[in-house]
Amino acid sequence: MQQVKLTTPAGATEIVIGELLSSRLRTLEQEPILMIDENVLCQHHDIFEPFRSVTIPSGESYKTLQTVEEIYRELVTLEADRSTLIVGVGGGLATDVAGFVASTFLRGTPFGFISTTLLGQVDASIGGKNGVNLDGYKNMVGNIRQPSFVWCDLSLLGTLANREYVSGIAEVIKYGVIRDILFLEYLEEQMESLLNQEIGVLEHVVYTSVALKADVVQKDEKESDLRKILNFGHTIGHAIERYKRILHGEAVSVGMVLSARLSHLQGLLSASEVDRVEQIILSAGLPAHMELDPEEIYQNIRKDKKRSGEDVHFVLLKGLGNTIIRPIALSELKSILHDLC
C-alpha cells in the first residue's frame, strides 16, 4: 500500500493505492451514503450493499444535469444534510458526478472517492475536477473541489472489462510523455506486465501516475497555467470521442499521436520521437490512427473548453518529457487538421 497527499489552498486529499481498500468503509466514523455505479454495485454487491446508496447509471449518456437532479431528489429522500459523508464509487463518470453533486447539494457536503477503474485511479478521481457533460460536450458544467480521500482499490480492477482497462493506460502513457521520461522508459519495458495486471507493476504505475498528477495540481489547482499540460491529446481527443463514440482512452490515444505529429510540424519534436509515442500506444493495444473527418473534428474543437476567443490552446511536446502550450488560431486550425487527418 502506498500513499500520496495532495495539498491545495482549499484543503488536503489523502490518496491511498493498494488492495482491498473498500473494506475501510466499515471503519469510517460516520455511515456514508454511497453514490455508486450500477455495474460496480452489481459486481461487488457483497462489499457495498450494506450501505445506504444512490445508484448512478452506467454510460456516458447519463453524465448529465438530469442525472444530477435525480440524485439530488434521492438525497432529500435519504434525509442527507451538510454533515453527510458522500462517497463516490466507480470509474471517472461516477466520481465526476458524485463530486459535482456533493459540491453543490446544500452548498457542499464532505465527500471522498473509491476509484474502481484504471482511468479513474490515475486521472479522473485525482485533482478535484467534478462535472457533467452538456449536449454531448465533455465536462462543460462543473467545479473544482477536492475530495477528502481517494482510495485506489487495485482489487476491483480484476472485474473490469479488458477494453476499459486498456483505455486507462492511455492516461498513464500521457504522464510519461509530458512529464517523466524515466517513467516512459519504465512503461516501454513493463507494458506486457501492466497489461497482465501484475500487482507490483500495477501498484507502481498507479502510484507514479497519481504522484505526477498530484504534483501538477498542487502547483496549479485552478488550471491557470501548469495544469493545462494534463490536457495533452485531449483537445483533439475529446472531439474524436464525441464524433466516433469510442472510449475516452482510445480517443485520447489518437489525440496524443496527432498532437505529437502537430508538435513535429511546429518544429518542436523529432520524427523519431513521434514514432516512439506511436509505438508505446500500439504496444498497449490502443489505437494510434483512425479514419477521421477533419471538418467534424474542427466543429467539435470549436466548442472545446480550452478555446479562448478565436484561438485554441494546444499542449505540444517540446521533446519527450517536456511541453509547451501554444495558441493556434481557428482560421489556421482547419487547414492543420486537414494535414493531420
Long-range contacts (C-beta under 8 A, 24 or more apart in sequence): 2-203, 2-207, 4-207, 4-210, 4-211, 4-214, 5-214, 6-126, 6-127, 6-146, 6-214, 6-217, 6-218, 7-218, 8-128, 8-146, 8-217, 8-218, 8-221, 9-221, 10-128, 10-145, 10-146, 10-221, 11-146, 11-148, 12-146, 12-148, 13-126, 13-128, 13-146, 13-147, 13-148, 13-149, 13-150, 14-148, 14-149, 14-150, 15-126, 15-149, 15-150, 15-152, 15-210, 15-214, 16-149, 16-150, 16-151, 16-152, 17-121, 17-152, 17-154, 17-203, 17-206, 17-207, 17-210, 18-152, 18-153, 18-154, 18-203, 19-153, 19-154, 19-155, 19-199, 20-153, 20-155, 21-114, 21-151, 21-152, 21-153, 21-155, 22-47, 22-48, 22-114, 22-151, 22-153, 22-155, 22-156, 23-47, 24-151, 25-51, 25-87, 25-114, 28-85, 30-83, 30-84, 30-85, 31-85, 32-84, 32-85, 32-86, 32-87, 33-75, 33-78, 33-80, 33-84, 33-85, 33-86, 33-87, 34-86, 34-87, 34-88, 34-89, 35-71, 35-86, 35-87, 35-88, 35-89, 35-94, 35-97, 35-98, 35-101, 35-102, 36-88, 36-89, 36-90, 36-94, 37-89, 37-90, 37-91, 37-93, 37-94, 37-116, 39-90, 40-89, 40-90, 40-94, 40-116, 40-156, 41-89, 43-159, 44-156, 44-159, 48-89, 52-78, 54-78, 56-90, 56-93, 56-94, 56-97, 56-98, 58-93, 59-93, 60-93, 60-133, 62-93, 63-93, 63-96, 63-97, 63-132, 63-133, 64-132, 64-133, 64-134, 65-132, 65-134, 65-141, 67-97, 67-132, 68-97, 68-100, 68-101, 68-104, 68-132, 71-97, 71-101, 72-101, 72-105, 75-101, 75-105, 80-105, 80-106, 80-109, 81-106, 81-109, 82-106, 82-107, 82-108, 82-109, 83-109, 83-110, 84-109, 84-110, 85-109, 85-110, 85-111, 85-112, 86-110, 86-111, 86-112, 87-111, 87-112, 87-113, 87-114, 88-112, 88-113, 88-114, 88-125, 88-147, 89-113, 89-114, 89-116, 90-114, 90-115, 90-116, 90-117, 90-120, 91-115, 91-116, 91-117, 91-119, 91-120, 91-124, 91-164, 92-117, 92-119, 92-120, 92-123, 92-124, 92-125, 92-248, 94-120, 95-120, 95-124, 95-125, 95-130, 96-124, 96-129, 96-130, 96-131, 96-132, 96-139, 96-142, 97-130, 97-132, 98-130, 99-128, 99-129, 99-130, 99-145, 99-147, 100-130, 100-131, 100-132, 100-141, 100-142, 100-143, 102-130, 102-145, 103-130, 103-143, 103-145, 104-143, 108-145, 110-148, 111-147, 111-148, 112-147, 112-148, 112-149, 112-150, 112-151, 113-147, 113-149, 113-150, 113-151, 114-150, 114-151, 114-153, 115-150, 115-151, 115-152, 115-153, 116-153, 116-156, 116-157, 116-160, 117-157, 117-160, 117-164, 117-165, 117-168, 118-157, 118-160, 118-164, 118-165, 118-167, 118-168, 118-169, 118-172, 118-206, 119-164, 119-167, 119-168, 119-170, 119-171, 119-248, 119-249, 120-168, 121-152, 121-154, 121-168, 121-206, 121-209, 121-210, 122-168, 122-171, 122-172, 122-175, 122-205, 122-206, 122-209, 122-210, 122-213, 123-168, 123-171, 123-209, 123-213, 125-150, 125-152, 126-150, 126-210, 126-213, 126-214, 126-217, 127-213, 127-214, 127-217, 127-221, 127-227, 127-230, 128-217, 128-221, 136-242, 137-238, 137-242, 137-300, 137-303, 137-304, 138-238, 138-241, 138-242, 138-305, 139-305, 140-305, 144-221, 144-222, 144-223, 146-221, 152-206, 152-210, 154-199, 154-202, 154-203, 154-206, 157-197, 157-202, 158-197, 163-247, 164-247, 165-197, 166-195, 166-249, 166-284, 166-285, 166-286, 167-247, 167-248, 167-249, 167-250, 167-286, 168-249, 169-194, 169-195, 169-249, 169-284, 169-286, 170-233, 170-248, 170-249, 170-250, 170-252, 170-253, 170-256, 170-281, 170-284, 170-286, 171-209, 171-249, 171-252, 172-205, 172-209, 173-253, 173-256, 173-280, 173-281, 173-284, 174-230, 174-232, 174-233, 174-252, 174-256, 175-208, 175-209, 175-212, 175-213, 176-280, 176-321, 177-232, 177-256, 177-260, 177-277, 177-317, 177-320, 177-321, 178-229, 178-230, 178-232, 178-315, 178-317, 178-321, 178-322, 178-323, 179-212, 179-216, 179-229, 179-321, 179-323, 180-208, 180-212, 180-321, 181-320, 181-321, 183-208, 183-212, 184-280, 184-320, 184-321, 187-280, 188-280, 188-283, 191-280, 191-283, 191-284, 194-284, 195-284, 195-285, 228-306, 228-313, 228-315, 228-325, 229-315, 229-323, 229-325, 231-306, 231-315, 232-256, 232-259, 232-315, 232-317, 232-323, 233-257, 233-258, 233-259, 233-315, 234-315, 235-259, 235-301, 235-304, 235-306, 235-312, 235-313, 235-314, 235-315, 236-297, 236-301, 238-300, 238-304, 239-296, 239-297, 239-300, 239-301, 239-304, 240-290, 240-292, 240-297, 242-300, 243-292, 243-293, 243-296, 243-297, 243-300, 244-290, 244-292, 249-286, 250-286, 250-287, 253-281, 253-284, 253-286, 253-287, 253-288, 254-287, 254-288, 254-289, 254-290, 254-292, 256-281, 257-281, 257-288, 257-289, 258-340, 258-341, 259-314, 259-315, 259-316, 259-317, 260-317, 261-340, 262-314, 262-316, 262-336, 262-340, 263-316, 263-317, 263-318, 265-336, 265-339, 265-340, 266-316, 266-326, 268-316, 268-317, 268-318, 268-319, 268-324, 269-316, 269-317, 269-318, 269-319, 269-320, 273-317, 273-319, 273-320, 276-320, 277-317, 277-320, 292-341, 293-341, 294-334, 294-337, 294-338, 294-340, 294-341, 295-334, 297-337, 297-341, 298-333, 298-334, 298-337, 301-333, 301-337, 302-330
